[in-house]
Each structure stands twice: as C-alpha cells, then as structure tokens.
Amino acid sequence: MRVLITGSRHWTDRATIRDAITAATRAVPASEVTIVHGDCPYGGADLIAADVATELGMRVEAHPADWKRLGKAAGPHRNQLMVDRGADVCLAFPEQGSRGTWDCVRRARTAGIPVTVN
C-alpha cells in the first residue's frame, strides 16, 4: 500500500499524523506500507510522517524538490512526480496558506487518488 503524505512545513501535531496513518493502513501489514512524502527540509508534516512510518516499521520514500534547478516550479513538479508514481490514498495536513499542500491535493484528486484532509 502506498500512502502519499502532503502537509504544511509548519505542522507540529504528531498525534494527528500517527492516527491518520494508522487508520488508513489498518488492514495492511506495516511491512507492506510505503509512506511517500516531499521531504521538506524545514520539518513539518513530511518529516513527522517519515519518523512515524519508521517507528511503525513502514517503508519511506522521499521526493525532495529540486529548488536549485527548477526554481518556483520545483514544488509542483515534485508533487506531480509523487502523484504519478501512484498512491492508494493521500493524507493531507494543511495549515493556513499551505499552497503546496493544496496543489498536491488537487493533483491527487485529479489522478483519482482518494484524499483525506486532516
């Protein structure tokens, strides 16, 4: 099972992320779950989800944006790459002004990936 995580770099609520991942993957052994995230270097939802996934024995697949090469297009490009790689569900953790998170949510929905906004 592939779980796409998108969220604010300012997100700090670890319990909500853990609960959402646990609920979404309840029927699947942890060893068969891959948490896919955008690897925001500033922390937030991406890194919390990666840490939770590791604690739960899940695989982690990080997709850092190439800001140096792509500039402002790096975030949307990375989001599309994650969506194109496929996911069974997208868990979103937005905060006020989370443009990148909402971009990823729109792309996931367009691709037919079920999205849960937390």
PyMOL commands that set and color helices and strands:
alter all, ss='L'
color gray80, all
select helices_A, chain A and resi 14-24+30-32+45-56+67-84+99-110
alter helices_A, ss='H'
color red, helices_A
select strands_A, chain A and resi 2-7+34-37+59-62+89-93+115-117
alter strands_A, ss='S'
color yellow, strands_A
deselect
rebuild
show_as cartoon
